[in-house]
Amino acid sequence: MTYAVGQRVLIADRRHDGHHRTPGYVKGRSGTVERLHASFPNPESRAYGGDGLPKRQLYMVALDYEGERVLLDVFEHWLEAAP
Amino acid sequence: MHDRGGWPTDEPIDRSEHQLADWEVLMDSIVGTLGANGVMNTDELRRGIESMDPDAYENTSYYERWLYSVETVLTEKGVLAPDELDARVSQ
């Protein structure tokens, strides 16, 4: 696991054509790791008949969105350490 | 189109439960069976829904989108022939 609970992270502002689970409205925003989930097959590969391996760590990230506290699940390859 | 988190809206959320039609229950069973048998997974289901034309997406119900996706993905995989379902329905 690259990121620890309580660590500040940035959700990548990256274009991705095709199925992925990172909603557009949080891309480029930073938040805090709230919880470590398990590792899961990567849906970006599974959506096209792939095996989804290697599994990717899933995190629960908390962020402030226009005054609301939002909790959402983000895969590790969509996270960067916040500056 | 499907990625609508964060979109502003003043419309209230309809939280009422509704009775599922028989075909909707069947649709759920078909997707469960396809998954259990390794024919089609949830990620493929979602990708198929996301590939819908925006107008079609807006004008279909939850399980109608599932039907669209199952037909799309199973046709890709060669499980269904192109237009096979339409041909059967028109018989």
Backbone of each chain as nested JSON, in Angstrom:
{
  "chains": [
    {"id": "A", "residues": [
      {"number": 1, "name": "MET", "atoms": {"N": [0.847, -1.201, 0.0], "CA": [0.0, 0.0, 0.0], "C": [0.873, 1.238, 0.0]}},
      {"number": 2, "name": "THR", "atoms": {"N": [0.64, 2.091, -0.95], "CA": [1.456, 3.283, -1.101], "C": [1.011, 4.393, -0.152]}},
      {"number": 3, "name": "TYR", "atoms": {"N": [-0.263, 4.46, 0.107], "CA": [-0.792, 5.56, 0.909], "C": [-1.382, 5.03, 2.22]}},
      {"number": 4, "name": "ALA", "atoms": {"N": [-1.244, 5.853, 3.262], "CA": [-1.695, 5.441, 4.596], "C": [-2.922, 6.255, 4.998]}},
      {"number": 5, "name": "VAL", "atoms": {"N": [-3.683, 5.721, 5.917], "CA": [-4.842, 6.442, 6.433], "C": [-4.382, 7.781, 6.997]}},
      {"number": 6, "name": "GLY", "atoms": {"N": [-5.082, 8.832, 6.639], "CA": [-4.739, 10.174, 7.11], "C": [-3.855, 10.946, 6.156]}},
      {"number": 7, "name": "GLN", "atoms": {"N": [-3.292, 10.253, 5.167], "CA": [-2.386, 10.919, 4.22], "C": [-3.178, 11.743, 3.201]}},
      {"number": 8, "name": "ARG", "atoms": {"N": [-2.61, 12.893, 2.836], "CA": [-3.224, 13.732, 1.807], "C": [-2.878, 13.185, 0.425]}},
      {"number": 9, "name": "VAL", "atoms": {"N": [-3.877, 13.077, -0.421], "CA": [-3.66, 12.547, -1.767], "C": [-4.363, 13.441, -2.787]}},
      {"number": 10, "name": "LEU", "atoms": {"N": [-3.848, 13.359, -4.006], "CA": [-4.435, 14.098, -5.124], "C": [-5.036, 13.079, -6.089]}},
      {"number": 11, "name": "ILE", "atoms": {"N": [-6.263, 13.303, -6.497], "CA": [-6.889, 12.419, -7.481], "C": [-6.469, 12.901, -8.865]}},
      {"number": 12, "name": "ALA", "atoms": {"N": [-5.88, 11.998, -9.628], "CA": [-5.278, 12.38, -10.915], "C": [-6.304, 13.054, -11.826]}},
      {"number": 13, "name": "ASP", "atoms": {"N": [-5.861, 14.142, -12.467], "CA": [-6.697, 14.825, -13.448], "C": [-6.268, 14.312, -14.815]}},
      {"number": 14, "name": "ARG", "atoms": {"N": [-6.696, 13.103, -15.116], "CA": [-6.181, 12.396, -16.288], "C": [-7.341, 11.964, -17.158]}},
      {"number": 15, "name": "ARG", "atoms": {"N": [-7.206, 12.234, -18.419], "CA": [-8.236, 11.786, -19.342], "C": [-8.111, 10.267, -19.524]}},
      {"number": 16, "name": "HIS", "atoms": {"N": [-9.222, 9.592, -19.573], "CA": [-9.189, 8.152, -19.802], "C": [-10.402, 7.794, -20.653]}},
      {"number": 17, "name": "ASP", "atoms": {"N": [-10.159, 7.504, -21.901], "CA": [-11.27, 7.111, -22.764], "C": [-11.571, 5.652, -22.504]}},
      {"number": 18, "name": "GLY", "atoms": {"N": [-12.789, 5.384, -22.148], "CA": [-13.155, 4.014, -21.826], "C": [-13.572, 3.908, -20.377]}},
      {"number": 19, "name": "HIS", "atoms": {"N": [-14.012, 2.706, -20.022], "CA": [-14.583, 2.51, -18.699], "C": [-13.556, 2.728, -17.59]}},
      {"number": 20, "name": "HIS", "atoms": {"N": [-13.879, 3.563, -16.643], "CA": [-13.089, 3.702, -15.427], "C": [-13.986, 4.212, -14.316]}},
      {"number": 21, "name": "ARG", "atoms": {"N": [-13.512, 4.044, -13.091], "CA": [-14.394, 4.275, -11.941], "C": [-14.115, 5.572, -11.206]}},
      {"number": 22, "name": "THR", "atoms": {"N": [-13.301, 6.434, -11.786], "CA": [-13.01, 7.71, -11.137], "C": [-13.917, 8.774, -11.728]}},
      {"number": 23, "name": "PRO", "atoms": {"N": [-14.888, 9.283, -10.944], "CA": [-15.826, 10.251, -11.506], "C": [-15.143, 11.559, -11.893]}},
      {"number": 24, "name": "GLY", "atoms": {"N": [-15.603, 12.149, -12.98], "CA": [-14.987, 13.358, -13.496], "C": [-14.966, 14.509, -12.514]}},
      {"number": 25, "name": "TYR", "atoms": {"N": [-15.996, 14.591, -11.668], "CA": [-16.094, 15.785, -10.819], "C": [-15.056, 15.81, -9.706]}},
      {"number": 26, "name": "VAL", "atoms": {"N": [-14.363, 14.705, -9.45], "CA": [-13.333, 14.721, -8.402], "C": [-11.915, 14.74, -8.965]}},
      {"number": 27, "name": "LYS", "atoms": {"N": [-11.795, 14.596, -10.279], "CA": [-10.452, 14.582, -10.863], "C": [-9.774, 15.923, -10.624]}},
      {"number": 28, "name": "GLY", "atoms": {"N": [-8.524, 15.854, -10.189], "CA": [-7.77, 17.071, -9.913], "C": [-7.994, 17.63, -8.515]}},
      {"number": 29, "name": "ARG", "atoms": {"N": [-8.852, 16.966, -7.722], "CA": [-9.089, 17.443, -6.354], "C": [-8.269, 16.623, -5.371]}},
      {"number": 30, "name": "SER", "atoms": {"N": [-7.974, 17.239, -4.256], "CA": [-7.216, 16.514, -3.249], "C": [-8.114, 16.181, -2.064]}},
      {"number": 31, "name": "GLY", "atoms": {"N": [-7.717, 15.143, -1.347], "CA": [-8.483, 14.679, -0.202], "C": [-7.577, 13.929, 0.751]}},
      {"number": 32, "name": "THR", "atoms": {"N": [-8.198, 13.202, 1.658], "CA": [-7.467, 12.466, 2.686], "C": [-7.871, 10.999, 2.643]}},
      {"number": 33, "name": "VAL", "atoms": {"N": [-6.887, 10.122, 2.753], "CA": [-7.211, 8.689, 2.801], "C": [-7.963, 8.399, 4.099]}},
      {"number": 34, "name": "GLU", "atoms": {"N": [-9.145, 7.88, 3.952], "CA": [-10.028, 7.632, 5.097], "C": [-9.941, 6.169, 5.535]}},
      {"number": 35, "name": "ARG", "atoms": {"N": [-9.738, 5.285, 4.579], "CA": [-9.768, 3.851, 4.873], "C": [-9.068, 3.111, 3.742]}},
      {"number": 36, "name": "LEU", "atoms": {"N": [-8.435, 1.987, 4.082], "CA": [-7.888, 1.101, 3.059], "C": [-8.886, -0.021, 2.838]}},
      {"number": 37, "name": "HIS", "atoms": {"N": [-9.337, -0.176, 1.617], "CA": [-10.142, -1.345, 1.288], "C": [-9.178, -2.466, 0.877]}},
      {"number": 38, "name": "ALA", "atoms": {"N": [-9.694, -3.49, 0.24], "CA": [-8.848, -4.581, -0.245], "C": [-8.321, -4.245, -1.646]}},
      {"number": 39, "name": "SER", "atoms": {"N": [-7.652, -5.202, -2.258], "CA": [-7.241, -5.079, -3.653], "C": [-8.252, -5.81, -4.526]}},
      {"number": 40, "name": "PHE", "atoms": {"N": [-8.513, -5.247, -5.679], "CA": [-9.507, -5.832, -6.573], "C": [-8.985, -5.839, -8.009]}},
      {"number": 41, "name": "PRO", "atoms": {"N": [-9.485, -6.78, -8.823], "CA": [-9.128, -6.758, -10.243], "C": [-9.503, -5.397, -10.847]}},
      {"number": 42, "name": "ASN", "atoms": {"N": [-8.673, -4.91, -11.732], "CA": [-8.853, -3.579, -12.311], "C": [-10.035, -3.566, -13.29]}},
      {"number": 43, "name": "PRO", "atoms": {"N": [-11.092, -2.816, -12.962], "CA": [-12.271, -2.804, -13.838], "C": [-11.995, -2.21, -15.216]}},
      {"number": 44, "name": "GLU", "atoms": {"N": [-10.921, -1.426, -15.34], "CA": [-10.602, -0.818, -16.636], "C": [-10.2, -1.89, -17.645]}},
      {"number": 45, "name": "SER", "atoms": {"N": [-9.655, -2.996, -17.147], "CA": [-9.316, -4.126, -18.002], "C": [-10.47, -5.128, -18.083]}},
      {"number": 46, "name": "ARG", "atoms": {"N": [-11.097, -5.362, -16.919], "CA": [-12.211, -6.327, -16.886], "C": [-13.368, -5.912, -17.798]}},
      {"number": 47, "name": "ALA", "atoms": {"N": [-13.544, -4.615, -17.967], "CA": [-14.662, -4.124, -18.777], "C": [-14.525, -4.497, -20.246]}},
      {"number": 48, "name": "TYR", "atoms": {"N": [-13.3, -4.914, -20.632], "CA": [-13.062, -5.278, -22.034], "C": [-12.642, -6.737, -22.16]}},
      {"number": 49, "name": "GLY", "atoms": {"N": [-13.03, -7.539, -21.185], "CA": [-12.753, -8.967, -21.259], "C": [-11.401, -9.37, -20.696]}},
      {"number": 50, "name": "GLY", "atoms": {"N": [-10.64, -8.413, -20.144], "CA": [-9.346, -8.732, -19.551], "C": [-9.492, -9.358, -18.177]}},
      {"number": 51, "name": "ASP", "atoms": {"N": [-8.366, -9.83, -17.627], "CA": [-8.431, -10.5, -16.326], "C": [-8.315, -9.513, -15.16]}},
      {"number": 52, "name": "GLY", "atoms": {"N": [-7.982, -8.254, -15.45], "CA": [-7.926, -7.255, -14.383], "C": [-6.7, -7.355, -13.495]}},
      {"number": 53, "name": "LEU", "atoms": {"N": [-5.736, -8.202, -13.887], "CA": [-4.553, -8.382, -13.053], "C": [-3.415, -7.49, -13.543]}},
      {"number": 54, "name": "PRO", "atoms": {"N": [-2.544, -7.006, -12.659], "CA": [-2.552, -7.24, -11.216], "C": [-3.697, -6.489, -10.528]}},
      {"number": 55, "name": "LYS", "atoms": {"N": [-4.112, -7.047, -9.382], "CA": [-5.146, -6.375, -8.606], "C": [-4.661, -5.001, -8.164]}},
      {"number": 56, "name": "ARG", "atoms": {"N": [-5.589, -4.102, -7.981], "CA": [-5.262, -2.738, -7.571], "C": [-5.867, -2.456, -6.202]}},
      {"number": 57, "name": "GLN", "atoms": {"N": [-5.06, -1.779, -5.371], "CA": [-5.539, -1.391, -4.044], "C": [-6.63, -0.323, -4.182]}},
      {"number": 58, "name": "LEU", "atoms": {"N": [-7.707, -0.498, -3.411], "CA": [-8.787, 0.486, -3.413], "C": [-8.786, 1.248, -2.089]}},
      {"number": 59, "name": "TYR", "atoms": {"N": [-8.923, 2.546, -2.172], "CA": [-8.924, 3.428, -0.99], "C": [-10.26, 4.15, -0.878]}},
      {"number": 60, "name": "MET", "atoms": {"N": [-10.673, 4.417, 0.362], "CA": [-11.759, 5.375, 0.557], "C": [-11.111, 6.728, 0.805]}},
      {"number": 61, "name": "VAL", "atoms": {"N": [-11.49, 7.709, -0.001], "CA": [-10.917, 9.048, 0.1], "C": [-12.02, 10.019, 0.523]}},
      {"number": 62, "name": "ALA", "atoms": {"N": [-11.699, 10.888, 1.471], "CA": [-12.634, 11.932, 1.908], "C": [-12.17, 13.255, 1.319]}},
      {"number": 63, "name": "LEU", "atoms": {"N": [-13.112, 14.0, 0.748], "CA": [-12.737, 15.322, 0.243], "C": [-13.884, 16.304, 0.429]}},
      {"number": 64, "name": "ASP", "atoms": {"N": [-13.528, 17.562, 0.367], "CA": [-14.528, 18.612, 0.457], "C": [-14.945, 19.001, -0.95]}},
      {"number": 65, "name": "TYR", "atoms": {"N": [-16.234, 18.909, -1.236], "CA": [-16.73, 19.307, -2.55], "C": [-17.807, 20.362, -2.354]}},
      {"number": 66, "name": "GLU", "atoms": {"N": [-17.458, 21.593, -2.614], "CA": [-18.391, 22.709, -2.486], "C": [-19.092, 22.698, -1.131]}},
      {"number": 67, "name": "GLY", "atoms": {"N": [-18.29, 22.499, -0.089], "CA": [-18.821, 22.563, 1.267], "C": [-19.411, 21.273, 1.79]}},
      {"number": 68, "name": "GLU", "atoms": {"N": [-19.49, 20.259, 0.943], "CA": [-20.006, 18.96, 1.375], "C": [-18.841, 18.002, 1.56]}},
      {"number": 69, "name": "ARG", "atoms": {"N": [-18.925, 17.171, 2.596], "CA": [-17.915, 16.138, 2.773], "C": [-18.319, 14.934, 1.936]}},
      {"number": 70, "name": "VAL", "atoms": {"N": [-17.457, 14.578, 1.009], "CA": [-17.746, 13.471, 0.1], "C": [-16.786, 12.333, 0.397]}},
      {"number": 71, "name": "LEU", "atoms": {"N": [-17.321, 11.114, 0.467], "CA": [-16.495, 9.917, 0.616], "C": [-16.633, 9.105, -0.654]}},
      {"number": 72, "name": "LEU", "atoms": {"N": [-15.518, 8.735, -1.254], "CA": [-15.623, 7.91, -2.446], "C": [-14.433, 6.957, -2.538]}},
      {"number": 73, "name": "ASP", "atoms": {"N": [-14.65, 5.889, -3.273], "CA": [-13.619, 4.86, -3.435], "C": [-12.812, 5.131, -4.698]}},
      {"number": 74, "name": "VAL", "atoms": {"N": [-11.489, 5.127, -4.551], "CA": [-10.596, 5.431, -5.671], "C": [-9.491, 4.379, -5.717]}},
      {"number": 75, "name": "PHE", "atoms": {"N": [-9.226, 3.871, -6.891], "CA": [-8.129, 2.919, -7.039], "C": [-6.776, 3.635, -6.982]}},
      {"number": 76, "name": "GLU", "atoms": {"N": [-5.771, 2.86, -6.525], "CA": [-4.45, 3.447, -6.288], "C": [-3.852, 4.136, -7.51]}},
      {"number": 77, "name": "HIS", "atoms": {"N": [-4.078, 3.574, -8.684], "CA": [-3.442, 4.168, -9.859], "C": [-4.095, 5.481, -10.291]}},
      {"number": 78, "name": "TRP", "atoms": {"N": [-5.126, 5.897, -9.571], "CA": [-5.718, 7.216, -9.815], "C": [-5.281, 8.219, -8.743]}},
      {"number": 79, "name": "LEU", "atoms": {"N": [-4.408, 7.8, -7.831], "CA": [-3.98, 8.688, -6.738], "C": [-2.514, 9.086, -6.9]}},
      {"number": 80, "name": "GLU", "atoms": {"N": [-2.204, 10.275, -6.401], "CA": [-0.827, 10.764, -6.306], "C": [-0.68, 11.359, -4.915]}},
      {"number": 81, "name": "ALA", "atoms": {"N": [0.554, 11.391, -4.403], "CA": [0.787, 12.06, -3.123], "C": [0.526, 13.554, -3.311]}},
      {"number": 82, "name": "ALA", "atoms": {"N": [-0.261, 14.139, -2.406], "CA": [-0.556, 15.569, -2.527], "C": [0.692, 16.378, -2.225]}},
      {"number": 83, "name": "PRO", "atoms": {"N": [0.933, 17.443, -2.98], "CA": [2.129, 18.259, -2.748], "C": [2.061, 18.959, -1.382]}}
    ]},
    {"id": "B", "residues": [
      {"number": 1, "name": "MET", "atoms": {"N": [-22.055, 11.534, -19.989], "CA": [-23.512, 11.365, -19.874], "C": [-23.864, 10.569, -18.599]}},
      {"number": 2, "name": "HIS", "atoms": {"N": [-23.236, 9.402, -18.458], "CA": [-23.471, 8.578, -17.266], "C": [-22.677, 9.109, -16.076]}},
      {"number": 3, "name": "ASP", "atoms": {"N": [-21.612, 9.878, -16.355], "CA": [-20.715, 10.35, -15.288], "C": [-21.279, 11.662, -14.758]}},
      {"number": 4, "name": "ARG", "atoms": {"N": [-22.331, 11.586, -13.931], "CA": [-23.077, 12.794, -13.602], "C": [-22.925, 13.233, -12.158]}},
      {"number": 5, "name": "GLY", "atoms": {"N": [-22.006, 12.608, -11.418], "CA": [-21.743, 13.081, -10.062], "C": [-21.313, 14.534, -10.102]}},
      {"number": 6, "name": "GLY", "atoms": {"N": [-21.81, 15.339, -9.183], "CA": [-21.418, 16.731, -9.111], "C": [-22.222, 17.653, -10.007]}},
      {"number": 7, "name": "TRP", "atoms": {"N": [-23.114, 17.076, -10.834], "CA": [-23.949, 17.94, -11.671], "C": [-24.946, 18.673, -10.774]}},
      {"number": 8, "name": "PRO", "atoms": {"N": [-25.1, 19.986, -10.976], "CA": [-26.098, 20.697, -10.169], "C": [-27.514, 20.328, -10.611]}},
      {"number": 9, "name": "THR", "atoms": {"N": [-28.427, 20.23, -9.668], "CA": [-29.827, 19.992, -10.008], "C": [-30.705, 20.47, -8.864]}},
      {"number": 10, "name": "ASP", "atoms": {"N": [-31.889, 20.933, -9.208], "CA": [-32.877, 21.29, -8.189], "C": [-33.957, 20.228, -8.101]}},
      {"number": 11, "name": "GLU", "atoms": {"N": [-33.845, 19.213, -8.951], "CA": [-34.889, 18.198, -8.953], "C": [-34.765, 17.307, -7.726]}},
      {"number": 12, "name": "PRO", "atoms": {"N": [-35.898, 17.014, -7.087], "CA": [-35.84, 16.131, -5.921], "C": [-35.495, 14.699, -6.336]}},
      {"number": 13, "name": "ILE", "atoms": {"N": [-34.896, 13.953, -5.444], "CA": [-34.581, 12.55, -5.703], "C": [-35.796, 11.695, -5.358]}},
      {"number": 14, "name": "ASP", "atoms": {"N": [-36.194, 10.869, -6.306], "CA": [-37.324, 9.966, -6.074], "C": [-36.812, 8.744, -5.302]}},
      {"number": 15, "name": "ARG", "atoms": {"N": [-37.134, 8.682, -4.027], "CA": [-36.644, 7.577, -3.193], "C": [-37.689, 6.48, -3.006]}},
      {"number": 16, "name": "SER", "atoms": {"N": [-38.801, 6.584, -3.731], "CA": [-39.869, 5.603, -3.532], "C": [-39.485, 4.254, -4.146]}},
      {"number": 17, "name": "GLU", "atoms": {"N": [-39.926, 3.2, -3.482], "CA": [-39.725, 1.853, -4.023], "C": [-40.806, 1.602, -5.067]}},
      {"number": 18, "name": "HIS", "atoms": {"N": [-40.497, 0.807, -6.056], "CA": [-41.543, 0.45, -6.997], "C": [-41.47, -1.038, -7.303]}},
      {"number": 19, "name": "GLN", "atoms": {"N": [-42.614, -1.551, -7.69], "CA": [-42.715, -2.975, -7.994], "C": [-42.008, -3.261, -9.31]}},
      {"number": 20, "name": "LEU", "atoms": {"N": [-41.133, -4.249, -9.302], "CA": [-40.45, -4.611, -10.544], "C": [-41.373, -5.432, -11.434]}},
      {"number": 21, "name": "ALA", "atoms": {"N": [-41.307, -5.172, -12.724], "CA": [-42.036, -5.994, -13.686], "C": [-41.323, -7.347, -13.823]}},
      {"number": 22, "name": "ASP", "atoms": {"N": [-42.069, -8.332, -14.286], "CA": [-41.487, -9.677, -14.432], "C": [-40.212, -9.649, -15.293]}},
      {"number": 23, "name": "TRP", "atoms": {"N": [-40.242, -8.888, -16.376], "CA": [-39.082, -8.892, -17.28], "C": [-37.859, -8.28, -16.61]}},
      {"number": 24, "name": "GLU", "atoms": {"N": [-38.098, -7.357, -15.665], "CA": [-36.975, -6.739, -14.965], "C": [-36.326, -7.747, -14.006]}},
      {"number": 25, "name": "VAL", "atoms": {"N": [-37.138, -8.523, -13.342], "CA": [-36.609, -9.583, -12.472], "C": [-35.829, -10.592, -13.307]}},
      {"number": 26, "name": "LEU", "atoms": {"N": [-36.38, -10.916, -14.483], "CA": [-35.712, -11.861, -15.387], "C": [-34.371, -11.298, -15.863]}},
      {"number": 27, "name": "MET", "atoms": {"N": [-34.361, -9.999, -16.18], "CA": [-33.131, -9.346, -16.638], "C": [-32.047, -9.457, -15.565]}},
      {"number": 28, "name": "ASP", "atoms": {"N": [-32.445, -9.238, -14.324], "CA": [-31.506, -9.339, -13.211], "C": [-30.95, -10.76, -13.116]}},
      {"number": 29, "name": "SER", "atoms": {"N": [-31.843, -11.739, -13.286], "CA": [-31.424, -13.146, -13.209], "C": [-30.461, -13.498, -14.333]}},
      {"number": 30, "name": "ILE", "atoms": {"N": [-30.748, -13.001, -15.522], "CA": [-29.889, -13.303, -16.675], "C": [-28.48, -12.765, -16.431]}},
      {"number": 31, "name": "VAL", "atoms": {"N": [-28.388, -11.522, -15.945], "CA": [-27.068, -10.931, -15.71], "C": [-26.337, -11.695, -14.6]}},
      {"number": 32, "name": "GLY", "atoms": {"N": [-27.069, -12.093, -13.569], "CA": [-26.458, -12.886, -12.5], "C": [-25.927, -14.21, -13.013]}},
      {"number": 33, "name": "THR", "atoms": {"N": [-26.688, -14.841, -13.878], "CA": [-26.297, -16.141, -14.434], "C": [-25.105, -15.997, -15.38]}},
      {"number": 34, "name": "LEU", "atoms": {"N": [-25.114, -14.946, -16.192], "CA": [-23.977, -14.705, -17.09], "C": [-22.698, -14.494, -16.282]}},
      {"number": 35, "name": "GLY", "atoms": {"N": [-22.819, -13.762, -15.166], "CA": [-21.655, -13.519, -14.315], "C": [-21.174, -14.794, -13.642]}},
      {"number": 36, "name": "ALA", "atoms": {"N": [-22.104, -15.559, -13.095], "CA": [-21.745, -16.785, -12.365], "C": [-21.077, -17.802, -13.283]}},
      {"number": 37, "name": "ASN", "atoms": {"N": [-21.386, -17.739, -14.571], "CA": [-20.817, -18.688, -15.53], "C": [-19.626, -18.117, -16.297]}},
      {"number": 38, "name": "GLY", "atoms": {"N": [-19.182, -16.922, -15.902], "CA": [-17.986, -16.356, -16.513], "C": [-18.176, -15.875, -17.944]}},
      {"number": 39, "name": "VAL", "atoms": {"N": [-19.429, -15.631, -18.316], "CA": [-19.691, -15.199, -19.695], "C": [-19.55, -13.69, -19.817]}},
      {"number": 40, "name": "MET", "atoms": {"N": [-20.021, -12.973, -18.777], "CA": [-20.018, -11.504, -18.842], "C": [-19.984, -10.974, -17.419]}},
      {"number": 41, "name": "ASN", "atoms": {"N": [-19.093, -10.011, -17.162], "CA": [-18.972, -9.52, -15.786], "C": [-19.591, -8.122, -15.613]}},
      {"number": 42, "name": "THR", "atoms": {"N": [-19.625, -7.685, -14.365], "CA": [-20.247, -6.4, -14.023], "C": [-19.576, -5.231, -14.734]}},
      {"number": 43, "name": "ASP", "atoms": {"N": [-18.253, -5.304, -14.877], "CA": [-17.539, -4.195, -15.52], "C": [-17.903, -4.098, -16.999]}},
      {"number": 44, "name": "GLU", "atoms": {"N": [-18.093, -5.248, -17.624], "CA": [-18.542, -5.252, -19.023], "C": [-19.971, -4.708, -19.125]}},
      {"number": 45, "name": "LEU", "atoms": {"N": [-20.782, -5.069, -18.131], "CA": [-22.161, -4.546, -18.119], "C": [-22.146, -3.024, -18.062]}},
      {"number": 46, "name": "ARG", "atoms": {"N": [-21.322, -2.496, -17.165], "CA": [-21.268, -1.039, -17.026], "C": [-20.69, -0.379, -18.27]}},
      {"number": 47, "name": "ARG", "atoms": {"N": [-19.651, -0.972, -18.826], "CA": [-19.046, -0.407, -20.034], "C": [-20.062, -0.393, -21.193]}},
      {"number": 48, "name": "GLY", "atoms": {"N": [-20.849, -1.452, -21.292], "CA": [-21.872, -1.506, -22.344], "C": [-22.915, -0.406, -22.167]}},
      {"number": 49, "name": "ILE", "atoms": {"N": [-23.297, -0.148, -20.921], "CA": [-24.262, 0.929, -20.65], "C": [-23.65, 2.279, -21.021]}},
      {"number": 50, "name": "GLU", "atoms": {"N": [-22.388, 2.458, -20.654], "CA": [-21.716, 3.738, -20.93], "C": [-21.535, 3.98, -22.431]}},
      {"number": 51, "name": "SER", "atoms": {"N": [-21.607, 2.925, -23.227], "CA": [-21.412, 3.082, -24.666], "C": [-22.703, 3.503, -25.374]}},
      {"number": 52, "name": "MET", "atoms": {"N": [-23.811, 3.617, -24.598], "CA": [-25.084, 3.973, -25.23], "C": [-25.048, 5.389, -25.789]}},
      {"number": 53, "name": "ASP", "atoms": {"N": [-25.774, 5.573, -26.866], "CA": [-26.004, 6.909, -27.397], "C": [-26.681, 7.752, -26.295]}},
      {"number": 54, "name": "PRO", "atoms": {"N": [-26.245, 9.014, -26.115], "CA": [-26.798, 9.818, -25.016], "C": [-28.322, 9.906, -25.005]}},
      {"number": 55, "name": "ASP", "atoms": {"N": [-28.941, 10.045, -26.169], "CA": [-30.407, 10.112, -26.205], "C": [-31.025, 8.798, -25.74]}},
      {"number": 56, "name": "ALA", "atoms": {"N": [-30.446, 7.692, -26.201], "CA": [-30.96, 6.385, -25.78], "C": [-30.781, 6.217, -24.277]}},
      {"number": 57, "name": "TYR", "atoms": {"N": [-29.643, 6.657, -23.773], "CA": [-29.374, 6.547, -22.336], "C": [-30.421, 7.304, -21.535]}},
      {"number": 58, "name": "GLU", "atoms": {"N": [-30.725, 8.53, -21.981], "CA": [-31.673, 9.368, -21.234], "C": [-33.099, 8.83, -21.295]}},
      {"number": 59, "name": "ASN", "atoms": {"N": [-33.404, 8.086, -22.346], "CA": [-34.801, 7.673, -22.556], "C": [-35.054, 6.21, -22.215]}},
      {"number": 60, "name": "THR", "atoms": {"N": [-34.155, 5.617, -21.458], "CA": [-34.351, 4.228, -21.073], "C": [-34.332, 4.1, -19.562]}},
      {"number": 61, "name": "SER", "atoms": {"N": [-34.974, 3.042, -19.095], "CA": [-35.009, 2.779, -17.659], "C": [-33.782, 1.959, -17.265]}},
      {"number": 62, "name": "TYR", "atoms": {"N": [-33.652, 1.764, -15.964], "CA": [-32.5, 1.047, -15.417], "C": [-32.286, -0.299, -16.098]}},
      {"number": 63, "name": "TYR", "atoms": {"N": [-33.294, -1.154, -16.106], "CA": [-33.111, -2.496, -16.668], "C": [-33.151, -2.506, -18.194]}},
      {"number": 64, "name": "GLU", "atoms": {"N": [-33.749, -1.504, -18.792], "CA": [-33.627, -1.393, -20.255], "C": [-32.171, -1.176, -20.638]}},
      {"number": 65, "name": "ARG", "atoms": {"N": [-31.449, -0.421, -19.822], "CA": [-30.01, -0.215, -20.08], "C": [-29.248, -1.518, -19.898]}},
      {"number": 66, "name": "TRP", "atoms": {"N": [-29.646, -2.318, -18.937], "CA": [-29.007, -3.632, -18.769], "C": [-29.222, -4.486, -20.022]}},
      {"number": 67, "name": "LEU", "atoms": {"N": [-30.453, -4.466, -20.52], "CA": [-30.76, -5.256, -21.719], "C": [-29.904, -4.79, -22.893]}},
      {"number": 68, "name": "TYR", "atoms": {"N": [-29.803, -3.471, -23.051], "CA": [-28.987, -2.919, -24.13], "C": [-27.552, -3.426, -24.021]}},
      {"number": 69, "name": "SER", "atoms": {"N": [-27.014, -3.359, -22.808], "CA": [-25.622, -3.739, -22.599], "C": [-25.404, -5.233, -22.823]}},
      {"number": 70, "name": "VAL", "atoms": {"N": [-26.312, -6.054, -22.305], "CA": [-26.167, -7.507, -22.478], "C": [-26.175, -7.847, -23.976]}},
      {"number": 71, "name": "GLU", "atoms": {"N": [-27.084, -7.225, -24.705], "CA": [-27.138, -7.503, -26.138], "C": [-25.84, -7.046, -26.828]}},
      {"number": 72, "name": "THR", "atoms": {"N": [-25.342, -5.865, -26.448], "CA": [-24.104, -5.336, -27.036], "C": [-22.92, -6.252, -26.759]}},
      {"number": 73, "name": "VAL", "atoms": {"N": [-22.732, -6.606, -25.493], "CA": [-21.544, -7.372, -25.099], "C": [-21.625, -8.812, -25.626]}},
      {"number": 74, "name": "LEU", "atoms": {"N": [-22.812, -9.428, -25.538], "CA": [-22.92, -10.81, -26.018], "C": [-22.782, -10.882, -27.54]}},
      {"number": 75, "name": "THR", "atoms": {"N": [-23.17, -9.829, -28.228], "CA": [-22.962, -9.798, -29.683], "C": [-21.475, -9.665, -30.002]}},
      {"number": 76, "name": "GLU", "atoms": {"N": [-20.774, -8.815, -29.249], "CA": [-19.311, -8.693, -29.407], "C": [-18.609, -10.032, -29.238]}},
      {"number": 77, "name": "LYS", "atoms": {"N": [-19.08, -10.785, -28.239], "CA": [-18.434, -12.048, -27.899], "C": [-18.856, -13.19, -28.826]}},
      {"number": 78, "name": "GLY", "atoms": {"N": [-19.829, -12.899, -29.688], "CA": [-20.286, -13.937, -30.606], "C": [-21.267, -14.921, -29.981]}},
      {"number": 79, "name": "VAL", "atoms": {"N": [-21.709, -14.618, -28.754], "CA": [-22.727, -15.477, -28.131], "C": [-24.058, -15.276, -28.835]}},
      {"number": 80, "name": "LEU", "atoms": {"N": [-24.329, -14.01, -29.182], "CA": [-25.509, -13.689, -29.983], "C": [-25.037, -13.27, -31.372]}},
      {"number": 81, "name": "ALA", "atoms": {"N": [-25.801, -13.645, -32.385], "CA": [-25.53, -13.133, -33.724], "C": [-26.096, -11.711, -33.807]}},
      {"number": 82, "name": "PRO", "atoms": {"N": [-25.525, -10.858, -34.659], "CA": [-26.093, -9.516, -34.824], "C": [-27.586, -9.609, -35.161]}},
      {"number": 83, "name": "ASP", "atoms": {"N": [-28.376, -8.816, -34.463], "CA": [-29.828, -8.738, -34.699], "C": [-30.569, -10.033, -34.363]}},
      {"number": 84, "name": "GLU", "atoms": {"N": [-29.913, -10.954, -33.688], "CA": [-30.579, -12.219, -33.356], "C": [-31.801, -12.001, -32.468]}},
      {"number": 85, "name": "LEU", "atoms": {"N": [-31.66, -11.107, -31.47], "CA": [-32.797, -10.866, -30.58], "C": [-33.959, -10.231, -31.333]}},
      {"number": 86, "name": "ASP", "atoms": {"N": [-33.643, -9.249, -32.196], "CA": [-34.716, -8.601, -32.965], "C": [-35.44, -9.62, -33.838]}},
      {"number": 87, "name": "ALA", "atoms": {"N": [-34.668, -10.511, -34.441], "CA": [-35.281, -11.526, -35.304], "C": [-36.212, -12.427, -34.502]}},
      {"number": 88, "name": "ARG", "atoms": {"N": [-35.769, -12.802, -33.292], "CA": [-36.608, -13.676, -32.458], "C": [-37.874, -12.961, -32.007]}},
      {"number": 89, "name": "VAL", "atoms": {"N": [-37.716, -11.677, -31.662], "CA": [-38.869, -10.919, -31.17], "C": [-39.914, -10.759, -32.272]}},
      {"number": 90, "name": "SER", "atoms": {"N": [-39.46, -10.618, -33.515], "CA": [-40.414, -10.363, -34.596], "C": [-41.054, -11.639, -35.117]}},
      {"number": 91, "name": "GLN", "atoms": {"N": [-40.623, -12.792, -34.616], "CA": [-41.229, -14.051, -35.085], "C": [-42.651, -14.204, -34.542]}}
    ]}
  ]
}
